[in-house]
Each structure stands twice: as structure tokens, then as C-alpha cells.
Amino acid sequence: MSVRATVCAQQEVDIRLLGGPSVSGPTAGGVVPGGVKARTLLAALALDAGAAVSTERLLDYLWEREPPRSAVKNLQLYVSRLRRCLDTANTGFARLLVHVGHGYRLDVRAETVDALWVDELARRGAAALRRGDLTAAVASLSSALSGWPVDGLAGLVPSGPATAVAALWRERRLAAVEHLAEAMVALGTWSEAADLLAPQASAHPARESSQVLLMRALAHSGDRAGAIGVYRRLWHVLDADLGIRPGGEARAVFEGIVGPC
């Protein structure tokens, strides 16, 4: 594949990892690699788009500490499956998966990988929030979350590396929701912030940062009882699960609602 053809292919390919790995191109969309290991291989390579990933690292993704004796040959089989998947999306895309030294490289740009793109948008939004550009923060973070499902990187082999990277993307999404809610609260769109935070606060009852933001959003929107209820639930969860009390920020918000205890 010529340099020009490679660049064109890099622009045309669309790799989805969030919600389950798939590849799309001009010929076909939503092509799923056959088998969970081939899907995990796609994720491992796409998350390091344009960079070589060592065979050792890929074997860790697929089998962690107990690879079979045939692991390297099996890896080659999964590479072949992934190349067929790429070619189904568009003729010639298979050449984007390159064998380099002691590993493989997926020759695609970061912006063609949904997980990398939404993460970049979230980073831009967080940076805008830090510098006080609330409108830009809301725009970037809203765009990021619109393409970022709660289940994140799903359908991968339950190995240590794959589990760790899936957990990392879940944490980044949680942080993006909180950054967006913080910008919304600062802009005075309190009810919208509360609606955004409520599912996350319910799913992660011990995550104090989400609970504090929800308390603030509810209190500002006039739901004093709701904000007090969030604090009491946080207190009970932390006490029952961890034997600790809410931190200083949560207590300060609570006291601001009900007055000093």
C-alpha cells in the first residue's frame, strides 16, 4: 500500500471499541471480528493506534499469565481474523495491520478510534473547565459523553490487562460526567446537572465526588430534601461498607444546606 493509499485508508476506517469492538469502512459497517480474542486483539492494537504493541503484551491481553504453548501461532490466527475483518470493511484495509519487529501495529489515526476520540474530547472539556471557559467545557464534554456508553470497553477477554484498561475507561467516563456536571452547576443549569448525575450517583453510591455534586445541584435547584437525602445515603453507605464518615467537602455542603450541626 502506497503512502497516499495508507493515509486515505486511515481517514476512511472507523474503529468502535466502546460498547463492543467493530470496524466500519466504505464497503461495510459494524463488522465484528470473530471471537472474543480477535475482538480483544483489535482493542489492544487500536488503543495504541499507530504504535507497535509487542507480542508479549498482546499475549498478556489474550491469556495473561497462562498462555498455551501454541499462543504465538494462535495470535497469528487472530491477526488473520482481524485482517479479514478489516478487509470486509474495505478492500485493502487488512494492510493497516502491520507486523513490526516483535509485535504488531494498527496503522490508523487516533481520531478514527472512538475511545481515543471521546477521551480527547473529555480532556479538552476538563482543560476548559479548569481555565473557566464553562461553555466550551460543556460543549466538549457533552460531545464526548454522547458517544460514550456506560458499559465502555465491553466484550473483551477477562484478562488482567484487558480488565484494567476497561476499568480505566469506566473511570474516565465517571470523571467526564462529574466535570460536565460541575460546569453545568457553575452555569446555573442545576436541574440538568442533577438529571445527569442521578444515574451515576445511584450506580456508585460510595463515590463521594458524584454525591457531593448531586447535593449541590439539588440544593441549587430547590430540592433541599433531595440533597439532604443524598448526604444521608452517602453517610450510611460509607459507614456500612468502609467504616468511615463523609469527607470535609460533603459535610460542608450538607451544613450549608441545614446549618452547622
N, C-alpha and C positions, 0 to 999 in steps of 0.2 A: 504494500500500500504506500503510495507516494505521500510526501509531507502534506500536500494540499488535500489529498483524499482523507488522510488521517484527521486533519483539522475539521473538514466537513463532517466526518463521522462523529467526532467529538461534540459537535454542535447539534447533531440530529438525534443522538441517543438520549434516552430519558430513563434513568435508573431509580426505581422506587424501592426503598427499604422500609419505610415507615408503614406499619400495618401488614407487612409481608413483602419479601423481595420479589421484584419483577422487572422486566426490561421492555421498553417500548421504542419503536422507531418508525420510519416511513412505511415499512411493509406491514408490520403488525404491532399491536399494542397489548400491554399487560401479559407478556409472555413470561411464564413462571418456570424457572429451572426445575427439572425433575429430581425430586428427592430433597430431604431436609439438609443433607450435607452439601449438595450443589447450591442450595439457597444460602447456606451459611458461608460458603466459599465466596459467593457474589457479595455478600455483606462485608466480609473481611477485606476483600480487594477494593470495593467501592468506597469504604470508609477511609481508605488511604489512596484515594483517586490520584493517578499519575505517579505514584511512588511504588517502588518494589517492596513486596512483602515476602519475607523469607519462607522457604519451605517449612522450616522448623516452626515458625509462627503459625502457618496455615495448619500444620498437623496438630498444634495445640488447640486451635479453634475447633477442629473436627473431632479430635479424640482426647484431648488434654493429655493426661499422664499415661494413658494406656493404649497407645496406637498399636494396631495389629502389625505383624511382620510385613504384611502387604500394603502398609499405609501409603508409601510413596507411589506405588502403582495405582492404588485406589484414588489417590489425589489426582493423578493423571487422568483417570476415568472421569472424575468430577469436573476437571478442567475441560475435557472434551464435551461433556454435557453442557457446560456453561457456554462454550463456544457455539454449540448448536443452537442454544437459546438465543445468543446474540445474533447469529445468522438468520434466525427466524424473524427477529425484529427488523433486520435489513441485511441484504446480501453484502458481505464484506465486513460486517461488524465483528465477526469472530477474530479478525486480525487486531482488534483493540486489546485482546487478552494476550499479552506477550510473555514468553519465557525469558527471564533475565537472570543470568548467573545461577544462584541457588534460590530462586524464587520466581514469582510472577508479578506482573504489573498490569493493571487495567488502565489503558491509555484514554481516560476520559477526564474532562474538566470538573472541578468541584461543583460548579453550578448545575451540572447535569444530574447530580445525586441529591435526591430530595432531602435526606437527613442533613447533609452538609449545608445545603442552601437555607433550610429553616434555621439551622444553628447560627449561620452567618447573620440572618435577619434578626434573630434574638440578640446576638452580640451587639449589632448596631442599635437596637432598641434600648438595651441596657446602657450603652455608652451615651445615648441621647438623654436618657433619664438622669444619669449622673451629672451631665452638664446643664440640666434644667430645661431641655427642649422637649417639653411634655407632648406636644402634638406629634413631633417626629417619633418619639418613643412609642406612642400609641399606634401610629401607622405601621412601624416596623414590627412590633410585637404582635399586633393583630394579624398581619400578613403571615408571620411565622406560625402562629397557632392555628390559622385556618387550614394549614396543610399538615398538621402535626397531631395525629390521633393519640388518644390516651395510652393505647397499648404499645405505642412506639415500635421498637425493633422486635417484631414478633416472628414466630415460625423458625427459630434458629435451633441448632443443636444445643442442648443444655450443658455445655462445657463451661469451665471456669472463665476463659476469655470471652466467650460469647455472652455468658450471663452477666459478666462485669460490664461489657460495653452496652448491653441492653439497659442495665441499671443506670449507667451514666446518662444515657439519652432520656430515661424517665426523669432523672433528677434535673436535667437541663430544662425539660418541659415544665416541671413544677416551678422552677425558678423563673421561667419566662412568664408563667401565669401570674406569679407574685409581682414581677416587675410591671406587667401591664396593669394589674390592679392598683399598684402604688401610683402609677401615672394617672389612672382614672380618678383615684381619690383626690389627688392633688389638683386635678382639673374640675372637681366638683361633680363628676358623674358617679355619684355614690351608689345608686341602685344598680347600675350596670356593673360596677365593681363587685357588689355583693353577689349578684347573679353569677358572675364569672368565678368567684371564689368558692361559692357554696358547695359545688360538687367535689372540689379538691379538698376542702376542709372536712367534708364528710368521709372521703376516702382515706384521708391521712389525719386522723383525729389528734395524734400526738405531734404533728408538725406545727410548732408554735408560731412560726413566721406567718403561715397562712391563716391561723386562727386570729392572730393579732390584727392582720389586715382586714379580715372579715368583721371583727369587732368594730374597727374604725369605720368601715363602710356602712355598717348597720346603724351605728350611733349617729353618724352624719346624716343618714337618710331618714332619721326619726324613729327608727326601730330600737329604742333603748332596751326593751325587754329581750329582744333577739340578741343584742350584743352581750347582755348580762348572761343569757343562756349559753352563748358560745364560751364565755370565760368559765362558767361553772362546769361545763362538759370537759373543757381542757383541764381544769383542776382535777376532776375525778379520773380522767384517763391517765394523766401523768402520775397521780398518786397511786392508782391501782397497778399500772404497768411498770413504773420506774421508781416509785417511792420518792418522787421529788415534787416540788411545787412549781407553778409557772414562774418564768423569769421576770426580771425587773420591768421589761417593756410591757409585757402583758399586764402586770399588776398596775403599772402607771396608767395604761389605757382604761383599765377597769375602774381605778379610783377616780379618773377623770369623768367617768360616767355616773358613778354612785356617790362620789365624795370619799375622802380618806377614811379608812377603817379605824 
